[in-house]
Amino acid sequence: MQWLVELLLGNVLPRVATIALFVGVGVGLANLAVAFGVVEYIAVLSRPLTGPANLPDEVGTAILATATSPTAGYGMLAEYRESGLIDDAATLVAITINTFFGFLQHILTFYVPVLIPILGVEVGLTYVGARAGISLAITLVGLLAGAVLLSTDNVDPSAQSAIDADDGDAESAGEKVRTAVDRTASKLRTIVPRLAVVYATVAVLTARFDITALFSGVEPVTSLLGLPPASAGVIAVFAIDTTSGAAAIAPQLGAPFTTQEAVATMLIGGVVSFAFSTFKRSIPFQYGIWGPEFGTKVILVNTALKIVFISVTVALLVV
């Protein structure tokens, strides 16, 4: 049982605590933004996104927050959905629009300081550019989906108005802060236990069972695309860990991999890794935030869009 204690205390607890912190920050900021009327000012910046997609101004705060912390952005959206401001369809559209802004955060935290130095400027920038194009395309799909599929039926401004009315215009700044803190704590009491249970379950399963076999048999795909034989091994490593995959392909750049072949290989590794990352990260996080039913919808939409646009990008690279 020692391994289980070490796993829970050394892996699960820090991860759940970190996510809970950022979700708390996101939900707290959402409540404070509403209480102090900050939404009205942020709306000026976000309305070009929320307006065409038929989303309320409040959602713009979550979209912009995603550029600094995707977890906080998700927390804000969860609060707006919970309050009834937006329904499930509007929430899915907002999550889709969030994609590019979540990518922007990774540029500064991972791509520039880690990946580009490993891959070199040419391959690194080409890969980051491809990922940026994929993320932007998904965001544009979200905007189009909102414009076509959403209407006033998917948004209930009175839900937020009712919350504002409950607060009362006469509340002092201190009272508004305390109300926001109370609401945030209530939300965390719902999310954190669910998050801990799912993360613990997934951590135990991945620790006890070898799931790398899921990534075997990629050779037919790489052969079909005309990629070098070494790409199969790179994809297997990349599917488990992006940094390790980049380090594995870096010595092979130029021969046997051209820039386009290297980027295509890494993108395929990203597709193959969805089986691993969905089980290990997406399911615990999304189920913790939204619950199993809606969390499954979020995972399916996110994964489907990524696979479609990554596949298109790979096709363009190898043609």
ABEGO torsion letter per residue (X at the ends): XAAAAAAAAAAAAAAAAAAAAAAAAAAAAAAAAAAAGAAAAAAAAAAAAAAAAGBBAAAAAAAAAAAABAAAAAAAAAAAAAAGABBAAAAAAAAAAAAAAAAAAAAAAAAAAAAAAAAEAAAAAAAAAAAAAAAAAAAAAAAAAAAAABBAAABBAAAAAAAAAAAEAABBAAAAAAAAAAAAAAAAAAAAAAAAAAAAAAAAAAAABBAAAAABGAAAAAAAAGBBAAAAAAAAAAAABAAAAAAAAAAABGOABBAAAAAAAAAAAAAAAAAAAAAAAAAAAAAAAAEAAAAAAAAAAAAAAAAAAAAAAAAAAAX
